[in-house]
Amino acid sequence: MESGPAIFAGVVFALFGAGLLAWTGTRLRRREPVALGVSRVASAACASAAGTVALALGVYCLTRL
């Protein structure tokens, strides 16, 4: 019964984390700002950290089934 929500949460976290990392990488490759009005290094670091944490949470949820 509890595995359904864990699978859903894991997939959502993993998709969000992977999408955020892919989007950040694409923005950096094109030399476009990741966030407007913020240092490019700081915004890339924050976005990469958030994507990595979300991806790790997704993997954690999926391995705890």
Buried (B, 14 or more C-beta within 10 A) or exposed (E): EEEEEBEEBBEBBBEBBBEBBEEBBEBBEEEEBBBEEEEBEEBBEBBBEBBEEBBEBBBBBBEEE
